[in-house]
Every structure is written in C-alpha cells, then in structure tokens.
Amino acid sequence: MDRLMSFVIVGVIAAVMIQCAAAQTEYVVGDSLGWAVPPNGAQAYTTWASSKTFVVGDILTFNFNTNEHDVQQVTKDSYDACNSTNPIGNAITTGPANITLTSAGDHYYICTVGRHCQAGQKLHVTVSGTPGATPPSTNTPPTTPSTPSPTSSTPDACAPTPSPTPSTDGPTSSTVPGAVPPPPDSSSSAVFASFFLALVASATGFIL
C-alpha cells in the first residue's frame, strides 16, 4: 500500500510539473538581435513584441554581454522618458538575464547604460492571464431539478388502500361465517409434540 501511494504521489507531481513546463514559453528578446542598441531605433523591439503573445509564466531572455548593457524594469512614465527614477526592482547587470512574467498587464524594460534607451534599447510587452483560464461567467448557474418524492409519482389507482375499521356489529374482515379455521402452524405442532413426548418420558421414568 505504501509503495502504491508513493507511485501515485510521484505521478501527480510529475503531471503538475509537465503542465507547468508546457504553460511556459521562453522568448529571446529581439531574437538574433539580442538585447542591444537597435540599428533602426525602438521600432525593432516594438515590432518584435507585437508578433508575440505573452502570458503569465512566460520567460523573457535578454541576451547581452555583462558590463555592456543592463535590464531595468520601470513604470510607463520612466519608459517614455528613458529614465530610471521609478525603477521596479533592481537592475540586472549580468547577462544573459532571464525574467519570468509573473503578472498580467503592461511591462516596461529599458537599458540604463549611457543613452542606450534614447537610442531605442527599450521594450514594452503586454502580458495576458494564465493560458486556458476561463473568465468567470455572469450567467446564473442552472438550478438542479429536484427529485420527486416516491409518493408524488404514484397514481391514485396504485395508492395503498387503508385497512377497514373492524365493526362491532358483525364478523370481522378476517372471519368468514362457515369457513374452516386454518390448521395450527407446523412449528407450533412440533413444539407441542416435543413437549408431550418429554412429559411422557418423564412420567415413564417416574413410574419405573
């Protein structure tokens, strides 16, 4: 039994891990460009992000050389102004950097080195909720029909007939005049016969 339970627990854990792994997608930011100053300005990362669908649990991989770039998550205002006055967390200075998208909504990232952000090294992604999640329904859930009681489905013709009240003026419903009474029950006769034989045996022993 213990081994069976162990196999069941291991199977459940494996299934959960497989489901979690299937729900995660790793995206290399900029693909072959990596995380660098784009030659054509910020439009490069805008185009890259618009072709992807990001969900909670996905991973962004920023490929860059350490000490050449960094990754800093910021607010929208800091993203637009290319400054880190409103940072979210600490800057990641060691590349490559993996960032897991843990919440839905808009996420903004910039490089704070020199004027890299002003040159277009910044990224905005929109993250959707968990894949496969069904939004709550606003419809009223259907009510479960109640099971009718056994008596409600019984026709009147099949209803049990109450026993007649015995009358004191004549014979009861179980007694018919002139009918022969039924013989005594066989078990009662057997008990009476056994008692009679025992009585006879006792009397005989007393006499002898």
C-alpha angles and dihedrals in degrees: 000000000000091000091049091052090048091053091049093050093047090049093052092049091049092050092051092049092049091049092049092048091050091051093056124081122186116217123194104217110239091001106229092003092061121189103325143112102294116230092225099042130249093327089083093066092038090056092045094052094045090061094056135073112216124197134178109285096033119126128227114208115201109199112203140129117262114257091017099077141000139199122234125176111218142168123271092260092053090045092054093044094040096232134121099221090119103040123175106215125329127318116258109228101171118081142254094038126192118204121186116213101231101171140038122249137056119335124192128198132180140174110242096195112115112308094327092123092051087052091057105271096137135103136207120189131177114217124205127206127274112310114255093019112142116217113239114269120239093202119105109256113248115260118241111244112243118242111245116241116254092249094053093064096045113105118233090245091059096047114118115261114234117241114261116252110251112252121224093205098068146001118319123249091259095053121071118188112246095015119133111244113242118260117261117274113274092233091053090050091050092051091048091049092050091049091048093050091049090050091049092048091050092049092048092051090050092052094047 
